[in-house]
Each structure stands twice: as structure tokens, then as C-alpha cells.
Amino acid sequence: MSIAKLRIYLHIIDKQQQQQECDDSLYSRLKKTVPLYLQYRNQLSSDEDNWCRSILFAEERHISPPISRRIYDNKIVPAIYERRSVRKWDDKPVAKSDCVMLADAMRWAPSSCNRQAMEMLVVRSKDKILQLSQQKSQKFIEKASTCIITLLDKSAYKNTKNNALRTYFYYMDSGMAIQNLLLQAHQSGIGACMVNVIPDVDEVKIRAWFKIPDNYLITGIIPIGYYSHSVNAPARKSIEGVVHYEDWVADSSSHSE
């Protein structure tokens, strides 16, 4: 049992309660979850503790808004259309408060069974950023004042026995979290570019350089910085080739070849 198991149980109970599925399985899960909550409550944030108590004991929940919502007037739709991969920045290091804001956006991403497995490592050392640049053979990385290494705690998925499904969850959860981070970066005037990490190639060296524990999967390198220039948008294919109704051929005229 673990705090990850507690989050999964709470996620399932929350869904059952919302759907008013008050059957024996709900009561059985509640019986298992309360001792878990009592065991791990000291490791929960105040917001999570409040959420647990609202689900398990029907207490009123007081929701704390995300950090970014308290600081910025976010407008998500323009950010989706305007966000671009940025590879040129000024020399000013990204402020710690802005890094925290990006982490906040990342932690509010959806994740399978609310596992919340994503974390980040902020790198400002010029020498370490140069190592990352050389490892990826991407010259632009060394020009960044700051790099984020995105990490996923694999131990949160121990209950998933199917290897293929577990790997699927790893990258789906990581991808959703990274997209949140990229959108928030754009909205805040921070340029970012997602760079891949090749398992068993890049990952081995990066893990050693930064002393990253084995239970963490390294899912990306994101050079970031403040920028003032605009980046032109690449073209997008026709919307008619993206949306399908009822079946593959019924209502679409421009499938990708």
C-alpha cells in the first residue's frame, strides 16, 4: 500500500459518488480507504487532505486555486493557438517564482487515477546545460539560461500489472503535464521547447549527472527563457481531415495520406 494507492482509491470513490453509485463496492472501498488516509494524511497537502475529508467524511471542501490563477489572468484559448517552440532567449535566468508557476500548471494536469506522478528538476548551471546540449547534439539548448528536466515517479503505477498499459500511462500522463507547462510558459512570456530523451541512451547519462533515483522516468528536457521576438506558426492541415463522425469514411473529405 502507498500514498499512490490512496489517491487511486479516492479517485474511484469520487467518481462513484458523483455518479451516485452507492453500492456494496463503494462501501467496501471506503472501508479500505479510511485506514490508508489515516496512515498517509501527514504526507498530503492541505488541499489534498481537505479533498480526502470531503470524500470520506462528507465535510465541506474549500478549494485553493492554482498558483498561476492567483497571479495571472489566464486565457487558455489564445495560448493554445499562439504557443510556439522557442529556441532563442535573453540571458536572464528564469525566476524561481516563474519555475514554481510552471510546476503548478504541470501538477494540475489530468493523470491516470489522479496519480500525480510528475515532478521537475530545474537546471541553471551553465556547465550542466552545456552537457545536456552536447548529449542531444542540439546547439540551441546551451543558449538557454534555464532547463527543466521532467520526471515521472514510476512507483505510483505499481498497481498496474500490465506492462504495456503501465508504459502507456507513463507517457500519457507525462504528455498532458508537459503540455500544461508549455501553455503556461507561453502565457507568462517564457519561451520553451520540448526536447526528447531517448530511453537507455540519453537517460543513462542524465540520471548519473543529476543523481536522479531509478524509480523516476526522465521524460523530457525543456530549455526555457524570457524572449521578446515572435515565432511564426507552422501551417496546420485542414480541419476537415481531423474530425470524423460515426465512422472513418462517413463525414470526412481530406484524410491524411
ROBA-388663 format. One record per residue (C-alpha): x, y, z. Coordinates in steps of 0.001 Angstrom, whole numbers, padded with zeros to 6 digits, always signed. Example, Ala and Ser with C-alpha at 12.3 -4.5 7.8 and 13.67 -1.06 7.14 Angstrom:
REM residues 2
+012300-004500+007800 +013670-001060+007140 
//
This chain:
REM residues 257
+000000+000000+000000 +001158+003564-000614 +000025+007151-000918 -000425+006458-004654 -002924+003706-003752 -004762+006189-001540 -005081+008636-004436 -006357+005885-006746 -008979+004725-004238 -010118+008299-003643 -010346+008903-007383 -012603+005850-007806 -014764+006742-004776 -015135+010307-006012 -016362+009050-009404 -018804+006631-007771 -020186+009344-005521 -020594+011775-008408 -022461+009107-010358 -024465+008193-007243 -023307+004576-007393 -023814+003844-003694 -023468+000068-003809 -021518-002532-001823 -018335-001869-003787 -018382+001767-002684 -018766+000886+000992 -016075-001785+000698 -013661+000695-000868 -014460+003317+001752 -013658+000756+004446 -010235+000150+002849 -009513+003807+002177 -010105+005348+005608 -007174+003464+007245 -004972+004429+004280 -005948+008063+004743 -005139+007928+008456 -001765+006350+007643 -000691+008868+004994 -002570+012055+005905 +000622+013698+007193 +002117+013356+003710 -000809+015081+001993 -001002+018741+001092 -003662+020742+002936 -005707+020831-000280 -005494+017038-000679 -006336+016500+002966 -009374+018726+002547 -010375+016758-000569 -009966+013435+001277 -012104+014567+004187 -014831+015802+001852 -014963+012397+000121 -014519+010142+003127 -016382+012113+005784 -018673+014394+003735 -017017+017540+005085 -017299+020800+003167 -014417+021291+000762 -012618+024616+000410 -010734+024617-002886 -007452+026527-003143 -006986+027989-006641 -003797+027127-008528 -000853+029480-008003 -000992+030633-011623 -004674+031532-011317 -003927+033714-008321 -001171+035590-010173 -002274+035761-013800 -005478+036266-015725 -005101+033171-017858 -006767+032972-021244 -006267+029435-022378 -007678+029543-025925 -005278+032222-027259 -002408+030359-025574 -003323+027163-027469 -003247+028965-030829 -000263+031225-030155 +002139+028861-028351 +005269+028070-030339 +008533+026246-029745 +011071+028952-028881 +014820+028351-029295 +016253+031820-028665 +016159+033751-025400 +017845+036549-023486 +020452+035749-020832 +018281+036411-017792 +017699+033252-015669 +014048+032337-015247 +012909+033462-011797 +012242+030812-009176 +008672+032108-008815 +008080+031509-012540 +009516+027982-012288 +007121+027312-009399 +004254+028626-011527 +005177+026206-014346 +005319+023339-011852 +001906+024409-010575 +000427+024233-014084 +002047+020813-014539 +000637+019376-011301 -002912+020408-012271 -002805+018283-015435 -005037+015214-015544 -003346+011908-014723 -004488+008297-014675 -006358+007636-011408 -005072+011021-010151 -001621+009541-009552 +000083+012959-009770 +003400+011341-010597 +005072+014290-012365 +007906+016358-010910 +010558+018645-012393 +014244+019361-011933 +015270+022976-012641 +018806+023356-014024 +020605+026729-014127 +024251+025635-014126 +025829+026644-017447 +028096+023590-017349 +025182+021200-016841 +023104+022883-019537 +026072+022516-021898 +026209+018798-021050 +022534+018440-021981 +023124+020362-025221 +026047+018160-026215 +024223+014963-025263 +021306+015873-027536 +023514+017452-030257 +021195+020446-030102 +023234+023649-030118 +020338+025901-029117 +019981+024212-025710 +023270+025694-024458 +021893+029202-025121 +019096+028697-022567 +019556+030261-019138 +017425+027549-017577 +016438+023966-018404 +013665+021864-016941 +014005+018087-016792 +010585+016470-016464 +010360+013377-014269 +007698+010753-013649 +007624+008662-010463 +007138+005096-011723 +006373+003818-008222 +002950+005475-008461 +001995+002834-011079 +002969-000337-009212 -000633-001499-009045 -000810-001654-012869 +000297-005196-013673 +000041-004982-017450 +003416-003697-018730 +002034-002227-021950 -000727-000378-020103 +001722+000887-017489 +004021+002301-020192 +001014+003871-021882 +000090+005627-018630 +003674+006830-018156 +003744+008758-021399 +000106+009844-021499 +000346+011351-018018 +003703+012939-018776 +002498+014369-022095 -000564+016003-020548 +001539+017530-017781 +004164+018845-020195 +001502+020432-022396 +000115+022274-019367 +003624+023510-018590 +004204+024691-022178 +000904+026573-022316 +001550+028292-019004 +005072+029217-020127 +003727+030881-023260 +001038+032721-021324 +003724+034078-018976 +006155+035308-021629 +008507+032363-021224 +009741+030647-024371 +010060+026867-024192 +010906+023967-026477 +010317+020297-025733 +013346+018055-026416 +013060+014265-026320 +015015+011951-024056 +015900+008578-025601 +015500+005710-023099 +018693+003719-022433 +020758+006342-024333 +020257+009893-023036 +018524+008703-019888 +021524+006800-018510 +023838+009805-018620 +021275+012338-017429 +020374+010115-014479 +024036+009949-013451 +024758+013664-013953 +021814+014800-011856 +021679+011919-009345 +018095+011035-010313 +016734+007943-008486 +015984+004819-010528 +012254+004953-009830 +011962+008190-011831 +011457+008093-015590 +013100+011036-017384 +010515+012126-019948 +011833+015373-021399 +014255+018285-021454 +012659+021720-021781 +015014+024677-022287 +013225+027868-021184 +013908+031584-021039 +012422+035034-021475 +012093+036177-025071 +010891+039226-026982 +010809+038041-030599 +007792+036412-032222 +007880+032933-033738 +005869+032242-036873 +003291+029492-036695 +003756+026403-038861 +000824+025543-041106 -001880+023149-039961 -003786+020702-042144 -007446+021237-042947 -009900+020762-040081 -011995+018562-042400 -009245+015962-042282 -009207+015908-038488 -012856+015496-037478 -014746+012268-038238 -018334+011389-037390 -019879+007986-036802 -017202+006047-038750 -013935+006634-040578 -015380+007499-044012 -018845+008856-043283 -018207+012571-042988 -014656+013429-043941 -013139+014570-047196 -009408+015040-046559 -007806+012181-044689 -004061+012326-044311 -002265+010181-046857 
//
